[in-house]
């Protein structure tokens, strides 16, 4: 899977789960605000990522993650070791 395919799949999964327009997901968009996340919703994100990409995320993984671009970089690095 290329990075572009990975991002497209992640966008699709997140937009569907959080019932938002996928076009609002851009690299510069703020993750929590765009998805309307509270601390409990973050657990849903972790579960979605594990189910769809086979990667387990923990709280410290999200340190410094503000935008979708940050999120995808962190996740891409976890997936590709």
LUMLUMDREN-2810 file (N, C-alpha, C; in Angstrom, 1 decimal):
<atoms>
<atom><aa>X</aa><ch>A</ch><at>N</at><xx>0.9</xx><yy>-1.2</yy><zz>0.0</zz></atom>
<atom><aa>X</aa><ch>A</ch><at>CA</at><xx>0.0</xx><yy>0.0</yy><zz>0.0</zz></atom>
<atom><aa>X</aa><ch>A</ch><at>C</at><xx>0.9</xx><yy>1.2</yy><zz>0.0</zz></atom>
<atom><aa>X</aa><ch>A</ch><at>N</at><xx>0.6</xx><yy>2.2</yy><zz>-0.9</zz></atom>
<atom><aa>X</aa><ch>A</ch><at>CA</at><xx>1.4</xx><yy>3.4</yy><zz>-0.9</zz></atom>
<atom><aa>X</aa><ch>A</ch><at>C</at><xx>0.9</xx><yy>4.3</yy><zz>0.2</zz></atom>
<atom><aa>X</aa><ch>A</ch><at>N</at><xx>1.6</xx><yy>5.4</yy><zz>0.4</zz></atom>
<atom><aa>X</aa><ch>A</ch><at>CA</at><xx>1.2</xx><yy>6.3</yy><zz>1.5</zz></atom>
<atom><aa>X</aa><ch>A</ch><at>C</at><xx>-0.1</xx><yy>7.0</yy><zz>1.1</zz></atom>
<atom><aa>X</aa><ch>A</ch><at>N</at><xx>-0.2</xx><yy>7.3</yy><zz>-0.2</zz></atom>
<atom><aa>X</aa><ch>A</ch><at>CA</at><xx>-1.5</xx><yy>7.9</yy><zz>-0.7</zz></atom>
<atom><aa>X</aa><ch>A</ch><at>C</at><xx>-2.7</xx><yy>7.0</yy><zz>-0.5</zz></atom>
<atom><aa>X</aa><ch>A</ch><at>N</at><xx>-2.5</xx><yy>5.7</yy><zz>-0.8</zz></atom>
<atom><aa>X</aa><ch>A</ch><at>CA</at><xx>-3.6</xx><yy>4.8</yy><zz>-0.6</zz></atom>
<atom><aa>X</aa><ch>A</ch><at>C</at><xx>-3.9</xx><yy>4.7</yy><zz>0.9</zz></atom>
<atom><aa>X</aa><ch>A</ch><at>N</at><xx>-2.9</xx><yy>4.6</yy><zz>1.7</zz></atom>
<atom><aa>X</aa><ch>A</ch><at>CA</at><xx>-3.1</xx><yy>4.6</yy><zz>3.1</zz></atom>
<atom><aa>X</aa><ch>A</ch><at>C</at><xx>-3.9</xx><yy>5.8</yy><zz>3.6</zz></atom>
<atom><aa>X</aa><ch>A</ch><at>N</at><xx>-3.5</xx><yy>7.0</yy><zz>3.2</zz></atom>
<atom><aa>X</aa><ch>A</ch><at>CA</at><xx>-4.2</xx><yy>8.2</yy><zz>3.6</zz></atom>
<atom><aa>X</aa><ch>A</ch><at>C</at><xx>-5.7</xx><yy>8.2</yy><zz>3.1</zz></atom>
<atom><aa>X</aa><ch>A</ch><at>N</at><xx>-5.9</xx><yy>7.7</yy><zz>1.9</zz></atom>
<atom><aa>X</aa><ch>A</ch><at>CA</at><xx>-7.3</xx><yy>7.7</yy><zz>1.4</zz></atom>
<atom><aa>X</aa><ch>A</ch><at>C</at><xx>-8.1</xx><yy>6.7</yy><zz>2.2</zz></atom>
<atom><aa>X</aa><ch>A</ch><at>N</at><xx>-7.6</xx><yy>5.5</yy><zz>2.5</zz></atom>
<atom><aa>X</aa><ch>A</ch><at>CA</at><xx>-8.3</xx><yy>4.6</yy><zz>3.3</zz></atom>
<atom><aa>X</aa><ch>A</ch><at>C</at><xx>-8.6</xx><yy>5.1</yy><zz>4.7</zz></atom>
<atom><aa>X</aa><ch>A</ch><at>N</at><xx>-7.6</xx><yy>5.7</yy><zz>5.3</zz></atom>
<atom><aa>X</aa><ch>A</ch><at>CA</at><xx>-7.8</xx><yy>6.3</yy><zz>6.7</zz></atom>
<atom><aa>X</aa><ch>A</ch><at>C</at><xx>-8.9</xx><yy>7.4</yy><zz>6.6</zz></atom>
<atom><aa>X</aa><ch>A</ch><at>N</at><xx>-8.8</xx><yy>8.2</yy><zz>5.6</zz></atom>
<atom><aa>X</aa><ch>A</ch><at>CA</at><xx>-9.8</xx><yy>9.3</yy><zz>5.5</zz></atom>
<atom><aa>X</aa><ch>A</ch><at>C</at><xx>-11.2</xx><yy>8.7</yy><zz>5.4</zz></atom>
<atom><aa>X</aa><ch>A</ch><at>N</at><xx>-11.4</xx><yy>7.7</yy><zz>4.6</zz></atom>
<atom><aa>X</aa><ch>A</ch><at>CA</at><xx>-12.6</xx><yy>7.0</yy><zz>4.4</zz></atom>
<atom><aa>X</aa><ch>A</ch><at>C</at><xx>-13.2</xx><yy>6.4</yy><zz>5.7</zz></atom>
<atom><aa>X</aa><ch>A</ch><at>N</at><xx>-12.3</xx><yy>5.7</yy><zz>6.4</zz></atom>
<atom><aa>X</aa><ch>A</ch><at>CA</at><xx>-12.7</xx><yy>5.1</yy><zz>7.6</zz></atom>
<atom><aa>X</aa><ch>A</ch><at>C</at><xx>-13.1</xx><yy>6.1</yy><zz>8.7</zz></atom>
<atom><aa>X</aa><ch>A</ch><at>N</at><xx>-12.3</xx><yy>7.2</yy><zz>8.8</zz></atom>
<atom><aa>X</aa><ch>A</ch><at>CA</at><xx>-12.6</xx><yy>8.2</yy><zz>9.8</zz></atom>
<atom><aa>X</aa><ch>A</ch><at>C</at><xx>-13.9</xx><yy>9.0</yy><zz>9.4</zz></atom>
<atom><aa>X</aa><ch>A</ch><at>N</at><xx>-14.1</xx><yy>9.3</yy><zz>8.2</zz></atom>
<atom><aa>X</aa><ch>A</ch><at>CA</at><xx>-15.2</xx><yy>10.1</yy><zz>7.7</zz></atom>
<atom><aa>X</aa><ch>A</ch><at>C</at><xx>-16.5</xx><yy>9.3</yy><zz>8.0</zz></atom>
<atom><aa>X</aa><ch>A</ch><at>N</at><xx>-16.4</xx><yy>8.0</yy><zz>7.7</zz></atom>
<atom><aa>X</aa><ch>A</ch><at>CA</at><xx>-17.6</xx><yy>7.1</yy><zz>7.9</zz></atom>
<atom><aa>X</aa><ch>A</ch><at>C</at><xx>-17.9</xx><yy>7.0</yy><zz>9.4</zz></atom>
<atom><aa>X</aa><ch>A</ch><at>N</at><xx>-16.9</xx><yy>6.7</yy><zz>10.2</zz></atom>
<atom><aa>X</aa><ch>A</ch><at>CA</at><xx>-17.2</xx><yy>6.4</yy><zz>11.6</zz></atom>
<atom><aa>X</aa><ch>A</ch><at>C</at><xx>-17.7</xx><yy>7.7</yy><zz>12.3</zz></atom>
<atom><aa>X</aa><ch>A</ch><at>N</at><xx>-17.1</xx><yy>8.8</yy><zz>12.0</zz></atom>
<atom><aa>X</aa><ch>A</ch><at>CA</at><xx>-17.5</xx><yy>10.1</yy><zz>12.7</zz></atom>
<atom><aa>X</aa><ch>A</ch><at>C</at><xx>-18.5</xx><yy>10.9</yy><zz>11.9</zz></atom>
<atom><aa>X</aa><ch>A</ch><at>N</at><xx>-19.1</xx><yy>10.3</yy><zz>10.8</zz></atom>
<atom><aa>X</aa><ch>A</ch><at>CA</at><xx>-20.2</xx><yy>10.9</yy><zz>10.1</zz></atom>
<atom><aa>X</aa><ch>A</ch><at>C</at><xx>-19.9</xx><yy>12.3</yy><zz>9.7</zz></atom>
<atom><aa>X</aa><ch>A</ch><at>N</at><xx>-18.8</xx><yy>12.5</yy><zz>9.0</zz></atom>
<atom><aa>X</aa><ch>A</ch><at>CA</at><xx>-18.4</xx><yy>13.8</yy><zz>8.5</zz></atom>
<atom><aa>X</aa><ch>A</ch><at>C</at><xx>-18.1</xx><yy>13.8</yy><zz>7.0</zz></atom>
<atom><aa>X</aa><ch>A</ch><at>N</at><xx>-18.2</xx><yy>14.9</yy><zz>6.4</zz></atom>
<atom><aa>X</aa><ch>A</ch><at>CA</at><xx>-17.8</xx><yy>15.0</yy><zz>5.0</zz></atom>
<atom><aa>X</aa><ch>A</ch><at>C</at><xx>-16.3</xx><yy>14.8</yy><zz>4.8</zz></atom>
<atom><aa>X</aa><ch>A</ch><at>N</at><xx>-16.0</xx><yy>13.8</yy><zz>4.0</zz></atom>
<atom><aa>X</aa><ch>A</ch><at>CA</at><xx>-14.6</xx><yy>13.5</yy><zz>3.8</zz></atom>
<atom><aa>X</aa><ch>A</ch><at>C</at><xx>-13.7</xx><yy>14.6</yy><zz>3.3</zz></atom>
<atom><aa>X</aa><ch>A</ch><at>N</at><xx>-14.4</xx><yy>15.6</yy><zz>2.6</zz></atom>
<atom><aa>X</aa><ch>A</ch><at>CA</at><xx>-13.6</xx><yy>16.7</yy><zz>2.1</zz></atom>
<atom><aa>X</aa><ch>A</ch><at>C</at><xx>-13.1</xx><yy>17.6</yy><zz>3.1</zz></atom>
<atom><aa>X</aa><ch>A</ch><at>N</at><xx>-13.6</xx><yy>17.5</yy><zz>4.4</zz></atom>
<atom><aa>X</aa><ch>A</ch><at>CA</at><xx>-13.2</xx><yy>18.4</yy><zz>5.4</zz></atom>
<atom><aa>X</aa><ch>A</ch><at>C</at><xx>-11.9</xx><yy>17.8</yy><zz>6.0</zz></atom>
<atom><aa>X</aa><ch>A</ch><at>N</at><xx>-11.5</xx><yy>16.6</yy><zz>5.6</zz></atom>
<atom><aa>X</aa><ch>A</ch><at>CA</at><xx>-10.2</xx><yy>16.0</yy><zz>6.1</zz></atom>
<atom><aa>X</aa><ch>A</ch><at>C</at><xx>-9.1</xx><yy>16.4</yy><zz>5.2</zz></atom>
<atom><aa>X</aa><ch>A</ch><at>N</at><xx>-8.3</xx><yy>17.3</yy><zz>5.6</zz></atom>
<atom><aa>X</aa><ch>A</ch><at>CA</at><xx>-7.1</xx><yy>17.8</yy><zz>4.9</zz></atom>
<atom><aa>X</aa><ch>A</ch><at>C</at><xx>-5.9</xx><yy>17.7</yy><zz>5.8</zz></atom>
<atom><aa>X</aa><ch>A</ch><at>N</at><xx>-4.7</xx><yy>17.7</yy><zz>5.2</zz></atom>
<atom><aa>X</aa><ch>A</ch><at>CA</at><xx>-3.5</xx><yy>17.6</yy><zz>6.0</zz></atom>
<atom><aa>X</aa><ch>A</ch><at>C</at><xx>-3.4</xx><yy>18.6</yy><zz>7.1</zz></atom>
<atom><aa>X</aa><ch>A</ch><at>N</at><xx>-3.9</xx><yy>19.9</yy><zz>6.8</zz></atom>
<atom><aa>X</aa><ch>A</ch><at>CA</at><xx>-3.8</xx><yy>21.0</yy><zz>7.8</zz></atom>
<atom><aa>X</aa><ch>A</ch><at>C</at><xx>-4.9</xx><yy>21.1</yy><zz>8.7</zz></atom>
<atom><aa>X</aa><ch>A</ch><at>N</at><xx>-6.0</xx><yy>20.3</yy><zz>8.5</zz></atom>
<atom><aa>X</aa><ch>A</ch><at>CA</at><xx>-7.2</xx><yy>20.3</yy><zz>9.4</zz></atom>
<atom><aa>X</aa><ch>A</ch><at>C</at><xx>-6.8</xx><yy>19.8</yy><zz>10.8</zz></atom>
<atom><aa>X</aa><ch>A</ch><at>N</at><xx>-7.4</xx><yy>20.4</yy><zz>11.8</zz></atom>
<atom><aa>X</aa><ch>A</ch><at>CA</at><xx>-7.1</xx><yy>19.9</yy><zz>13.2</zz></atom>
<atom><aa>X</aa><ch>A</ch><at>C</at><xx>-7.9</xx><yy>18.6</yy><zz>13.4</zz></atom>
<atom><aa>X</aa><ch>A</ch><at>N</at><xx>-7.3</xx><yy>17.6</yy><zz>13.9</zz></atom>
<atom><aa>X</aa><ch>A</ch><at>CA</at><xx>-7.8</xx><yy>16.3</yy><zz>14.0</zz></atom>
<atom><aa>X</aa><ch>A</ch><at>C</at><xx>-9.0</xx><yy>16.3</yy><zz>15.0</zz></atom>
<atom><aa>X</aa><ch>A</ch><at>N</at><xx>-8.8</xx><yy>16.8</yy><zz>16.2</zz></atom>
<atom><aa>X</aa><ch>A</ch><at>CA</at><xx>-9.9</xx><yy>16.7</yy><zz>17.2</zz></atom>
<atom><aa>X</aa><ch>A</ch><at>C</at><xx>-11.1</xx><yy>17.6</yy><zz>16.9</zz></atom>
<atom><aa>X</aa><ch>A</ch><at>N</at><xx>-10.8</xx><yy>18.8</yy><zz>16.4</zz></atom>
<atom><aa>X</aa><ch>A</ch><at>CA</at><xx>-11.9</xx><yy>19.7</yy><zz>16.0</zz></atom>
<atom><aa>X</aa><ch>A</ch><at>C</at><xx>-12.7</xx><yy>19.2</yy><zz>14.8</zz></atom>
<atom><aa>X</aa><ch>A</ch><at>N</at><xx>-12.0</xx><yy>18.7</yy><zz>13.8</zz></atom>
<atom><aa>X</aa><ch>A</ch><at>CA</at><xx>-12.7</xx><yy>18.3</yy><zz>12.6</zz></atom>
<atom><aa>X</aa><ch>A</ch><at>C</at><xx>-13.6</xx><yy>17.1</yy><zz>12.9</zz></atom>
<atom><aa>X</aa><ch>A</ch><at>N</at><xx>-13.1</xx><yy>16.1</yy><zz>13.7</zz></atom>
<atom><aa>X</aa><ch>A</ch><at>CA</at><xx>-13.8</xx><yy>14.9</yy><zz>14.0</zz></atom>
<atom><aa>X</aa><ch>A</ch><at>C</at><xx>-14.8</xx><yy>15.1</yy><zz>15.2</zz></atom>
<atom><aa>X</aa><ch>A</ch><at>N</at><xx>-14.6</xx><yy>16.2</yy><zz>15.9</zz></atom>
<atom><aa>X</aa><ch>A</ch><at>CA</at><xx>-15.4</xx><yy>16.5</yy><zz>17.1</zz></atom>
<atom><aa>X</aa><ch>A</ch><at>C</at><xx>-15.1</xx><yy>15.5</yy><zz>18.2</zz></atom>
<atom><aa>X</aa><ch>A</ch><at>N</at><xx>-13.8</xx><yy>15.2</yy><zz>18.4</zz></atom>
<atom><aa>X</aa><ch>A</ch><at>CA</at><xx>-13.4</xx><yy>14.2</yy><zz>19.3</zz></atom>
<atom><aa>X</aa><ch>A</ch><at>C</at><xx>-13.3</xx><yy>14.7</yy><zz>20.8</zz></atom>
<atom><aa>X</aa><ch>A</ch><at>N</at><xx>-13.8</xx><yy>13.9</yy><zz>21.7</zz></atom>
<atom><aa>X</aa><ch>A</ch><at>CA</at><xx>-13.5</xx><yy>14.1</yy><zz>23.1</zz></atom>
<atom><aa>X</aa><ch>A</ch><at>C</at><xx>-12.6</xx><yy>12.9</yy><zz>23.5</zz></atom>
<atom><aa>X</aa><ch>A</ch><at>N</at><xx>-12.2</xx><yy>12.8</yy><zz>24.8</zz></atom>
<atom><aa>X</aa><ch>A</ch><at>CA</at><xx>-11.3</xx><yy>11.8</yy><zz>25.2</zz></atom>
<atom><aa>X</aa><ch>A</ch><at>C</at><xx>-11.8</xx><yy>10.4</yy><zz>24.9</zz></atom>
<atom><aa>X</aa><ch>A</ch><at>N</at><xx>-13.1</xx><yy>10.2</yy><zz>25.1</zz></atom>
<atom><aa>X</aa><ch>A</ch><at>CA</at><xx>-13.7</xx><yy>8.9</yy><zz>24.8</zz></atom>
<atom><aa>X</aa><ch>A</ch><at>C</at><xx>-13.7</xx><yy>8.5</yy><zz>23.3</zz></atom>
<atom><aa>X</aa><ch>A</ch><at>N</at><xx>-13.9</xx><yy>9.6</yy><zz>22.5</zz></atom>
<atom><aa>X</aa><ch>A</ch><at>CA</at><xx>-13.9</xx><yy>9.3</yy><zz>21.0</zz></atom>
<atom><aa>X</aa><ch>A</ch><at>C</at><xx>-12.5</xx><yy>8.9</yy><zz>20.6</zz></atom>
<atom><aa>X</aa><ch>A</ch><at>N</at><xx>-11.5</xx><yy>9.4</yy><zz>21.3</zz></atom>
<atom><aa>X</aa><ch>A</ch><at>CA</at><xx>-10.1</xx><yy>9.0</yy><zz>20.9</zz></atom>
<atom><aa>X</aa><ch>A</ch><at>C</at><xx>-9.9</xx><yy>7.5</yy><zz>21.0</zz></atom>
<atom><aa>X</aa><ch>A</ch><at>N</at><xx>-10.6</xx><yy>6.9</yy><zz>21.9</zz></atom>
<atom><aa>X</aa><ch>A</ch><at>CA</at><xx>-10.6</xx><yy>5.4</yy><zz>22.1</zz></atom>
<atom><aa>X</aa><ch>A</ch><at>C</at><xx>-11.1</xx><yy>4.8</yy><zz>20.8</zz></atom>
<atom><aa>X</aa><ch>A</ch><at>N</at><xx>-12.2</xx><yy>5.4</yy><zz>20.2</zz></atom>
<atom><aa>X</aa><ch>A</ch><at>CA</at><xx>-12.8</xx><yy>4.9</yy><zz>19.0</zz></atom>
<atom><aa>X</aa><ch>A</ch><at>C</at><xx>-11.8</xx><yy>5.0</yy><zz>17.8</zz></atom>
<atom><aa>X</aa><ch>A</ch><at>N</at><xx>-11.0</xx><yy>6.0</yy><zz>17.8</zz></atom>
<atom><aa>X</aa><ch>A</ch><at>CA</at><xx>-10.0</xx><yy>6.2</yy><zz>16.8</zz></atom>
<atom><aa>X</aa><ch>A</ch><at>C</at><xx>-8.9</xx><yy>5.1</yy><zz>16.9</zz></atom>
<atom><aa>X</aa><ch>A</ch><at>N</at><xx>-8.5</xx><yy>4.8</yy><zz>18.1</zz></atom>
<atom><aa>X</aa><ch>A</ch><at>CA</at><xx>-7.5</xx><yy>3.8</yy><zz>18.4</zz></atom>
<atom><aa>X</aa><ch>A</ch><at>C</at><xx>-8.0</xx><yy>2.4</yy><zz>17.9</zz></atom>
<atom><aa>X</aa><ch>A</ch><at>N</at><xx>-9.3</xx><yy>2.1</yy><zz>18.2</zz></atom>
<atom><aa>X</aa><ch>A</ch><at>CA</at><xx>-9.9</xx><yy>0.8</yy><zz>17.8</zz></atom>
<atom><aa>X</aa><ch>A</ch><at>C</at><xx>-10.0</xx><yy>0.8</yy><zz>16.3</zz></atom>
<atom><aa>X</aa><ch>A</ch><at>N</at><xx>-10.4</xx><yy>1.8</yy><zz>15.7</zz></atom>
<atom><aa>X</aa><ch>A</ch><at>CA</at><xx>-10.6</xx><yy>1.8</yy><zz>14.2</zz></atom>
<atom><aa>X</aa><ch>A</ch><at>C</at><xx>-9.2</xx><yy>1.6</yy><zz>13.5</zz></atom>
<atom><aa>X</aa><ch>A</ch><at>N</at><xx>-8.2</xx><yy>2.2</yy><zz>14.0</zz></atom>
<atom><aa>X</aa><ch>A</ch><at>CA</at><xx>-6.9</xx><yy>2.0</yy><zz>13.5</zz></atom>
<atom><aa>X</aa><ch>A</ch><at>C</at><xx>-6.4</xx><yy>0.6</yy><zz>13.6</zz></atom>
<atom><aa>X</aa><ch>A</ch><at>N</at><xx>-6.6</xx><yy>0.1</yy><zz>14.8</zz></atom>
<atom><aa>X</aa><ch>A</ch><at>CA</at><xx>-6.2</xx><yy>-1.3</yy><zz>15.0</zz></atom>
<atom><aa>X</aa><ch>A</ch><at>C</at><xx>-7.0</xx><yy>-2.3</yy><zz>14.1</zz></atom>
<atom><aa>X</aa><ch>A</ch><at>N</at><xx>-8.3</xx><yy>-2.1</yy><zz>14.0</zz></atom>
<atom><aa>X</aa><ch>A</ch><at>CA</at><xx>-9.1</xx><yy>-3.0</yy><zz>13.1</zz></atom>
<atom><aa>X</aa><ch>A</ch><at>C</at><xx>-8.7</xx><yy>-2.8</yy><zz>11.6</zz></atom>
<atom><aa>X</aa><ch>A</ch><at>N</at><xx>-8.4</xx><yy>-1.6</yy><zz>11.2</zz></atom>
<atom><aa>X</aa><ch>A</ch><at>CA</at><xx>-8.2</xx><yy>-1.4</yy><zz>9.8</zz></atom>
<atom><aa>X</aa><ch>A</ch><at>C</at><xx>-6.8</xx><yy>-1.5</yy><zz>9.3</zz></atom>
<atom><aa>X</aa><ch>A</ch><at>N</at><xx>-5.8</xx><yy>-1.3</yy><zz>10.3</zz></atom>
<atom><aa>X</aa><ch>A</ch><at>CA</at><xx>-4.4</xx><yy>-1.3</yy><zz>9.9</zz></atom>
<atom><aa>X</aa><ch>A</ch><at>C</at><xx>-3.6</xx><yy>-2.2</yy><zz>10.7</zz></atom>
<atom><aa>X</aa><ch>A</ch><at>N</at><xx>-4.1</xx><yy>-2.8</yy><zz>11.7</zz></atom>
<atom><aa>X</aa><ch>A</ch><at>CA</at><xx>-3.4</xx><yy>-3.8</yy><zz>12.5</zz></atom>
<atom><aa>X</aa><ch>A</ch><at>C</at><xx>-2.3</xx><yy>-3.2</yy><zz>13.4</zz></atom>
<atom><aa>X</aa><ch>A</ch><at>N</at><xx>-2.5</xx><yy>-1.9</yy><zz>13.7</zz></atom>
<atom><aa>X</aa><ch>A</ch><at>CA</at><xx>-1.5</xx><yy>-1.2</yy><zz>14.5</zz></atom>
<atom><aa>X</aa><ch>A</ch><at>C</at><xx>-2.2</xx><yy>-0.7</yy><zz>15.8</zz></atom>
<atom><aa>X</aa><ch>A</ch><at>N</at><xx>-1.5</xx><yy>-1.0</yy><zz>17.0</zz></atom>
<atom><aa>X</aa><ch>A</ch><at>CA</at><xx>-2.0</xx><yy>-0.6</yy><zz>18.2</zz></atom>
<atom><aa>X</aa><ch>A</ch><at>C</at><xx>-1.4</xx><yy>0.8</yy><zz>18.6</zz></atom>
<atom><aa>X</aa><ch>A</ch><at>N</at><xx>-2.2</xx><yy>1.7</yy><zz>18.9</zz></atom>
<atom><aa>X</aa><ch>A</ch><at>CA</at><xx>-1.8</xx><yy>3.1</yy><zz>19.4</zz></atom>
<atom><aa>X</aa><ch>A</ch><at>C</at><xx>-2.0</xx><yy>3.2</yy><zz>20.8</zz></atom>
<atom><aa>X</aa><ch>A</ch><at>N</at><xx>-1.2</xx><yy>4.0</yy><zz>21.5</zz></atom>
<atom><aa>X</aa><ch>A</ch><at>CA</at><xx>-1.4</xx><yy>4.4</yy><zz>22.9</zz></atom>
<atom><aa>X</aa><ch>A</ch><at>C</at><xx>-1.4</xx><yy>5.9</yy><zz>23.1</zz></atom>
<atom><aa>X</aa><ch>A</ch><at>N</at><xx>-1.7</xx><yy>6.3</yy><zz>24.2</zz></atom>
<atom><aa>X</aa><ch>A</ch><at>CA</at><xx>-1.8</xx><yy>7.8</yy><zz>24.5</zz></atom>
<atom><aa>X</aa><ch>A</ch><at>C</at><xx>-0.5</xx><yy>8.5</yy><zz>24.1</zz></atom>
<atom><aa>X</aa><ch>A</ch><at>N</at><xx>0.7</xx><yy>8.0</yy><zz>24.5</zz></atom>
<atom><aa>X</aa><ch>A</ch><at>CA</at><xx>1.9</xx><yy>8.7</yy><zz>24.1</zz></atom>
<atom><aa>X</aa><ch>A</ch><at>C</at><xx>2.1</xx><yy>8.9</yy><zz>22.6</zz></atom>
<atom><aa>X</aa><ch>A</ch><at>N</at><xx>1.5</xx><yy>8.0</yy><zz>21.8</zz></atom>
<atom><aa>X</aa><ch>A</ch><at>CA</at><xx>1.6</xx><yy>8.1</yy><zz>20.3</zz></atom>
<atom><aa>X</aa><ch>A</ch><at>C</at><xx>1.0</xx><yy>9.4</yy><zz>19.8</zz></atom>
<atom><aa>X</aa><ch>A</ch><at>N</at><xx>0.0</xx><yy>10.0</yy><zz>20.6</zz></atom>
<atom><aa>X</aa><ch>A</ch><at>CA</at><xx>-0.7</xx><yy>11.2</yy><zz>20.1</zz></atom>
<atom><aa>X</aa><ch>A</ch><at>C</at><xx>0.0</xx><yy>12.5</yy><zz>20.6</zz></atom>
<atom><aa>X</aa><ch>A</ch><at>N</at><xx>1.1</xx><yy>12.4</yy><zz>21.4</zz></atom>
<atom><aa>X</aa><ch>A</ch><at>CA</at><xx>1.8</xx><yy>13.6</yy><zz>21.8</zz></atom>
<atom><aa>X</aa><ch>A</ch><at>C</at><xx>2.3</xx><yy>14.3</yy><zz>20.5</zz></atom>
<atom><aa>X</aa><ch>A</ch><at>N</at><xx>2.0</xx><yy>15.5</yy><zz>20.4</zz></atom>
<atom><aa>X</aa><ch>A</ch><at>CA</at><xx>2.4</xx><yy>16.3</yy><zz>19.2</zz></atom>
<atom><aa>X</aa><ch>A</ch><at>C</at><xx>1.6</xx><yy>16.2</yy><zz>18.0</zz></atom>
<atom><aa>X</aa><ch>A</ch><at>N</at><xx>0.5</xx><yy>15.4</yy><zz>18.1</zz></atom>
<atom><aa>X</aa><ch>A</ch><at>CA</at><xx>-0.4</xx><yy>15.2</yy><zz>17.0</zz></atom>
<atom><aa>X</aa><ch>A</ch><at>C</at><xx>-1.5</xx><yy>16.2</yy><zz>17.1</zz></atom>
<atom><aa>X</aa><ch>A</ch><at>N</at><xx>-1.6</xx><yy>17.2</yy><zz>16.2</zz></atom>
<atom><aa>X</aa><ch>A</ch><at>CA</at><xx>-2.6</xx><yy>18.2</yy><zz>16.1</zz></atom>
<atom><aa>X</aa><ch>A</ch><at>C</at><xx>-3.5</xx><yy>18.1</yy><zz>14.9</zz></atom>
<atom><aa>X</aa><ch>A</ch><at>N</at><xx>-2.8</xx><yy>17.9</yy><zz>13.7</zz></atom>
<atom><aa>X</aa><ch>A</ch><at>CA</at><xx>-3.5</xx><yy>17.9</yy><zz>12.4</zz></atom>
<atom><aa>X</aa><ch>A</ch><at>C</at><xx>-3.6</xx><yy>16.5</yy><zz>11.9</zz></atom>
<atom><aa>X</aa><ch>A</ch><at>N</at><xx>-4.3</xx><yy>16.3</yy><zz>10.8</zz></atom>
<atom><aa>X</aa><ch>A</ch><at>CA</at><xx>-4.4</xx><yy>15.0</yy><zz>10.1</zz></atom>
<atom><aa>X</aa><ch>A</ch><at>C</at><xx>-3.0</xx><yy>14.7</yy><zz>9.6</zz></atom>
<atom><aa>X</aa><ch>A</ch><at>N</at><xx>-2.3</xx><yy>15.7</yy><zz>9.1</zz></atom>
<atom><aa>X</aa><ch>A</ch><at>CA</at><xx>-1.0</xx><yy>15.4</yy><zz>8.6</zz></atom>
<atom><aa>X</aa><ch>A</ch><at>C</at><xx>-0.1</xx><yy>14.8</yy><zz>9.6</zz></atom>
<atom><aa>X</aa><ch>A</ch><at>N</at><xx>-0.1</xx><yy>15.4</yy><zz>10.9</zz></atom>
<atom><aa>X</aa><ch>A</ch><at>CA</at><xx>0.6</xx><yy>14.9</yy><zz>12.0</zz></atom>
<atom><aa>X</aa><ch>A</ch><at>C</at><xx>0.2</xx><yy>13.4</yy><zz>12.3</zz></atom>
<atom><aa>X</aa><ch>A</ch><at>N</at><xx>-1.1</xx><yy>13.2</yy><zz>12.3</zz></atom>
<atom><aa>X</aa><ch>A</ch><at>CA</at><xx>-1.6</xx><yy>11.9</yy><zz>12.6</zz></atom>
<atom><aa>X</aa><ch>A</ch><at>C</at><xx>-1.2</xx><yy>10.9</yy><zz>11.6</zz></atom>
<atom><aa>X</aa><ch>A</ch><at>N</at><xx>-1.2</xx><yy>11.2</yy><zz>10.3</zz></atom>
<atom><aa>X</aa><ch>A</ch><at>CA</at><xx>-0.8</xx><yy>10.3</yy><zz>9.3</zz></atom>
<atom><aa>X</aa><ch>A</ch><at>C</at><xx>0.6</xx><yy>10.0</yy><zz>9.3</zz></atom>
<atom><aa>X</aa><ch>A</ch><at>N</at><xx>1.5</xx><yy>11.0</yy><zz>9.6</zz></atom>
<atom><aa>X</aa><ch>A</ch><at>CA</at><xx>2.9</xx><yy>10.8</yy><zz>9.7</zz></atom>
<atom><aa>X</aa><ch>A</ch><at>C</at><xx>3.2</xx><yy>9.8</yy><zz>10.8</zz></atom>
<atom><aa>X</aa><ch>A</ch><at>N</at><xx>2.6</xx><yy>10.0</yy><zz>12.0</zz></atom>
<atom><aa>X</aa><ch>A</ch><at>CA</at><xx>2.8</xx><yy>9.2</yy><zz>13.1</zz></atom>
<atom><aa>X</aa><ch>A</ch><at>C</at><xx>2.4</xx><yy>7.7</yy><zz>12.8</zz></atom>
<atom><aa>X</aa><ch>A</ch><at>N</at><xx>1.2</xx><yy>7.6</yy><zz>12.2</zz></atom>
<atom><aa>X</aa><ch>A</ch><at>CA</at><xx>0.7</xx><yy>6.3</yy><zz>11.9</zz></atom>
<atom><aa>X</aa><ch>A</ch><at>C</at><xx>1.5</xx><yy>5.6</yy><zz>10.8</zz></atom>
<atom><aa>X</aa><ch>A</ch><at>N</at><xx>1.9</xx><yy>6.3</yy><zz>9.8</zz></atom>
<atom><aa>X</aa><ch>A</ch><at>CA</at><xx>2.7</xx><yy>5.7</yy><zz>8.7</zz></atom>
<atom><aa>X</aa><ch>A</ch><at>C</at><xx>4.0</xx><yy>5.2</yy><zz>9.3</zz></atom>
<atom><aa>X</aa><ch>A</ch><at>N</at><xx>4.6</xx><yy>5.9</yy><zz>10.2</zz></atom>
<atom><aa>X</aa><ch>A</ch><at>CA</at><xx>5.9</xx><yy>5.5</yy><zz>10.8</zz></atom>
<atom><aa>X</aa><ch>A</ch><at>C</at><xx>5.7</xx><yy>4.2</yy><zz>11.7</zz></atom>
<atom><aa>X</aa><ch>A</ch><at>N</at><xx>4.5</xx><yy>4.2</yy><zz>12.4</zz></atom>
<atom><aa>X</aa><ch>A</ch><at>CA</at><xx>4.2</xx><yy>3.0</yy><zz>13.2</zz></atom>
<atom><aa>X</aa><ch>A</ch><at>C</at><xx>4.0</xx><yy>1.7</yy><zz>12.3</zz></atom>
<atom><aa>X</aa><ch>A</ch><at>N</at><xx>3.3</xx><yy>1.9</yy><zz>11.2</zz></atom>
<atom><aa>X</aa><ch>A</ch><at>CA</at><xx>3.0</xx><yy>0.8</yy><zz>10.3</zz></atom>
<atom><aa>X</aa><ch>A</ch><at>C</at><xx>4.3</xx><yy>0.3</yy><zz>9.6</zz></atom>
<atom><aa>X</aa><ch>A</ch><at>N</at><xx>5.1</xx><yy>1.2</yy><zz>9.3</zz></atom>
<atom><aa>X</aa><ch>A</ch><at>CA</at><xx>6.3</xx><yy>0.8</yy><zz>8.5</zz></atom>
<atom><aa>X</aa><ch>A</ch><at>C</at><xx>7.6</xx><yy>0.7</yy><zz>9.3</zz></atom>
<atom><aa>X</aa><ch>A</ch><at>N</at><xx>7.4</xx><yy>0.7</yy><zz>10.7</zz></atom>
<atom><aa>X</aa><ch>A</ch><at>CA</at><xx>8.5</xx><yy>0.5</yy><zz>11.6</zz></atom>
<atom><aa>X</aa><ch>A</ch><at>C</at><xx>9.6</xx><yy>1.4</yy><zz>11.5</zz></atom>
</atoms>
